[in-house]
Structures are given as structure tokens and as C-alpha cells.
Amino acid sequence: DEIMRTTGFGLSALLIAIGAILAWAVTYEVEGIDLNQVGVILFIVGLGLGVVSLIAAAAGRRTIISEQRDTTVNGGPVVERERDVISERDLY
């Protein structure tokens, strides 16, 4: 999960950098393709991916631990349940 988050940020930075270079620094012209427009599209996609990665990182990871024990008290069944939610933020 951690690898996915850092990959999202890395890919986002790469798309933003390539998009900015194509949009504002490249003057070369290719017939049928507007490199400046492709750069703007990559830049916007990179920003969007950065926002999504940031939201995913802020949400953190949750682990739910559930345990159930069946016992007998005074001849009758008793079920004891325990549930704990651990978030990534609790670990640091």
C-alpha cells in the first residue's frame, strides 16, 4: 500500500514535469499533433493524480481486528466479542 502511494506521487510529479515541458518549453512542431496541447493534458492529468494520491494518503489504512470467544457460564452459552480498529496513524 505504501509503495502504491509513493508511486502515485512519483508518477504525478513525472506527468506534471513532462506536461509543463511540452506545454511551455517545446517549440518543435509535429504534423497532426499539437505538442503544447498534449503537454497541457499531461499536466492536468498529473495534477489530478497528485490530488487523488494525496486523498488516499490522508485516508490512511485501517485494519479491523475481530475476535469471538464462545464460553459457557452457569451452563448457558456466552459469546464474547471484541473488535479493534487500528489506523496507520495510530502506529506512528
C-alpha positions as CSV (number, residue, x, y, z in Angstrom):
1,D,0.0,0.0,0.0
2,E,2.9,2.4,0.8
3,I,4.5,1.6,-2.5
4,M,1.3,2.5,-4.3
5,R,1.1,5.9,-2.6
6,T,4.7,6.8,-3.4
7,T,4.3,5.6,-6.9
8,G,1.2,7.8,-7.3
9,F,3.2,10.8,-6.1
10,G,6.2,10.0,-8.3
11,L,4.1,9.4,-11.4
12,S,2.2,12.6,-10.7
13,A,5.4,14.6,-10.5
14,L,6.7,13.0,-13.7
15,L,3.5,13.8,-15.6
16,I,3.5,17.4,-14.4
17,A,7.1,17.8,-15.4
18,I,6.7,16.3,-18.8
19,G,3.5,18.2,-19.4
20,A,5.0,21.5,-18.4
21,I,8.0,21.0,-20.7
22,L,5.8,20.1,-23.6
23,A,3.3,22.9,-22.9
24,W,5.6,25.8,-22.3
25,A,9.2,24.9,-23.4
26,V,8.9,22.9,-26.6
27,T,8.7,24.9,-29.8
28,Y,9.1,21.9,-32.2
29,E,6.1,21.2,-34.4
30,V,4.8,17.8,-35.4
31,E,2.3,17.5,-38.2
32,G,-1.1,16.4,-36.8
33,I,-0.1,16.7,-33.2
34,D,-0.2,19.8,-31.0
35,L,2.6,19.1,-28.5
36,N,1.6,22.1,-26.4
37,Q,-1.9,20.7,-26.1
38,V,-0.6,17.3,-25.2
39,G,1.6,19.0,-22.6
40,V,-1.4,20.8,-21.0
41,I,-3.3,17.5,-20.9
42,L,-0.4,15.6,-19.2
43,F,0.0,18.5,-16.8
44,I,-3.7,18.4,-15.8
45,V,-3.7,14.6,-15.5
46,G,-0.6,14.8,-13.3
47,L,-2.3,17.3,-11.0
48,G,-5.4,15.1,-10.8
49,L,-3.3,12.1,-9.9
50,G,-1.5,14.1,-7.3
51,V,-4.8,15.1,-5.7
52,V,-6.1,11.5,-5.7
53,S,-2.8,10.3,-4.2
54,L,-2.9,12.9,-1.5
55,I,-6.5,12.0,-0.6
56,A,-5.6,8.3,-0.5
57,A,-2.6,9.0,1.7
58,A,-4.6,11.2,4.1
59,A,-7.3,8.5,4.4
60,G,-4.7,6.1,5.9
61,R,-5.0,2.4,6.1
62,R,-7.4,0.7,8.6
63,T,-7.1,-2.7,10.0
64,I,-10.0,-4.2,11.8
65,I,-9.3,-7.0,14.3
66,S,-12.2,-9.0,15.4
67,E,-12.2,-11.9,17.9
68,Q,-15.0,-14.0,19.2
69,R,-14.9,-16.4,22.1
70,D,-17.7,-18.9,22.9
71,T,-17.8,-19.9,26.5
72,T,-20.2,-21.4,29.0
73,V,-21.3,-19.7,32.2
74,N,-23.6,-21.4,34.6
75,G,-24.5,-24.0,31.9
76,G,-25.5,-21.4,29.4
77,P,-23.7,-20.2,26.2
78,V,-22.0,-16.8,26.3
79,V,-20.4,-15.2,23.3
80,E,-17.8,-12.6,23.9
81,R,-16.9,-10.3,21.0
82,E,-14.0,-7.9,20.8
83,R,-13.3,-5.5,17.9
84,D,-10.5,-3.1,17.5
85,V,-9.8,-0.7,14.6
86,I,-6.2,0.3,14.1
87,S,-5.4,3.1,11.7
88,E,-2.0,3.7,10.2
89,R,-1.8,7.0,12.1
90,D,-2.1,5.1,15.4
91,L,1.1,3.2,14.6
92,Y,3.4,6.2,14.4
